Amino acid sequence: GSLTTFSTFSYETVALMSEGRTMAALTNIGANVVPSILCVIAGLAVVEILS
Protein backbone atom coordinates (compact mmCIF):
# COMPACT_ATOMS: atom_id res chain seq x y z
CA GLY A 1 0.00 0.00 0.00
CA SER A 2 1.22 3.37 1.06
CA LEU A 3 4.77 2.31 1.96
CA THR A 4 5.54 1.17 -1.58
CA THR A 5 3.82 4.24 -3.01
CA PHE A 6 5.92 6.53 -0.80
CA SER A 7 9.05 4.56 -1.68
CA THR A 8 8.33 5.00 -5.39
CA PHE A 9 7.66 8.72 -4.93
CA SER A 10 10.93 9.10 -3.01
CA TYR A 11 12.91 7.07 -5.54
CA GLU A 12 11.53 9.00 -8.50
CA THR A 13 12.32 12.32 -6.81
CA VAL A 14 15.90 11.29 -6.02
CA ALA A 15 16.34 9.92 -9.55
CA LEU A 16 15.21 13.24 -11.03
CA MET A 17 17.59 15.13 -8.77
CA SER A 18 20.51 12.85 -9.62
CA GLU A 19 19.82 13.46 -13.32
CA GLY A 20 20.11 17.19 -12.66
CA ARG A 21 16.40 17.72 -13.21
CA THR A 22 15.89 19.81 -10.09
CA MET A 23 12.77 21.63 -11.29
CA ALA A 24 11.15 18.32 -12.27
CA ALA A 25 12.00 16.93 -8.82
CA LEU A 26 10.52 19.99 -7.09
CA THR A 27 7.44 19.77 -9.30
CA ASN A 28 7.10 16.10 -8.38
CA ILE A 29 7.29 16.97 -4.69
CA GLY A 30 4.77 19.78 -5.04
CA ALA A 31 2.38 17.73 -7.15
CA ASN A 32 2.33 14.97 -4.52
CA VAL A 33 2.68 16.72 -1.17
CA VAL A 34 0.55 19.85 -1.65
CA PRO A 35 -2.63 18.01 -2.72
CA SER A 36 -2.16 15.55 0.16
CA ILE A 37 -1.99 18.38 2.69
CA LEU A 38 -5.00 20.09 1.11
CA CYS A 39 -6.99 16.84 1.35
CA VAL A 40 -6.12 16.51 5.04
CA ILE A 41 -7.26 20.09 5.65
CA ALA A 42 -10.49 19.41 3.76
CA GLY A 43 -11.06 16.20 5.70
CA LEU A 44 -10.56 17.97 9.02
CA ALA A 45 -13.02 20.66 7.93
CA VAL A 46 -15.62 18.03 7.06
CA VAL A 47 -15.13 16.33 10.44
CA GLU A 48 -15.56 19.69 12.18
CA ILE A 49 -18.76 20.39 10.25
CA LEU A 50 -20.22 16.94 10.93
CA SER A 51 -19.33 16.83 14.61
HUFEN-V892658 format. One record per residue. N is the residue number from 1. RES is the residue in one small letter. PHI is phi as a letter, one per 40 degrees, with the letter a starting at -180 (NA if undefined). PSI is psi in radians with two decimals (none if undefined). NEAR is the number of other C-alpha atoms within 10 Angstrom. Layout:
# HUFEN-V892658
N & RES & PHI & PSI & NEAR
N & RES & PHI & PSI & NEAR
This chain:
# HUFEN-V892658
1 & g & NA & -2.09 & 5
2 & s & c & -0.52 & 7
3 & l & c & -0.78 & 8
4 & t & c & -0.60 & 9
5 & t & c & -0.79 & 10
6 & f & c & -0.66 & 12
7 & s & c & -0.74 & 11
8 & t & c & -0.79 & 12
9 & f & d & -0.81 & 15
10 & s & c & -0.79 & 15
11 & y & c & -0.82 & 12
12 & e & c & -0.67 & 15
13 & t & c & -0.79 & 19
14 & v & c & -0.69 & 15
15 & a & c & -0.76 & 14
16 & l & c & -0.75 & 17
17 & m & c & -0.71 & 15
18 & s & c & -0.38 & 11
19 & e & c & 0.02 & 10
20 & g & g & 0.23 & 11
21 & r & c & 1.12 & 14
22 & t & c & -0.79 & 15
23 & m & c & -0.66 & 11
24 & a & c & -0.69 & 14
25 & a & c & -0.78 & 20
26 & l & c & -0.65 & 14
27 & t & c & -0.72 & 13
28 & n & c & -0.76 & 16
29 & i & c & -0.87 & 15
30 & g & c & -0.70 & 12
31 & a & c & -0.34 & 11
32 & n & b & -0.72 & 13
33 & v & c & -0.80 & 12
34 & v & d & -0.87 & 10
35 & p & c & -0.60 & 11
36 & s & c & -0.79 & 12
37 & i & c & -0.73 & 11
38 & l & c & -0.66 & 11
39 & c & c & -0.66 & 12
40 & v & c & -0.79 & 11
41 & i & c & -0.77 & 12
42 & a & c & -0.74 & 12
43 & g & c & -0.73 & 12
44 & l & c & -0.65 & 12
45 & a & c & -0.73 & 12
46 & v & c & -0.76 & 11
47 & v & c & -0.75 & 10
48 & e & c & -0.74 & 9
49 & i & c & -0.73 & 8
50 & l & c & -0.25 & 7
51 & s & c & none & 6
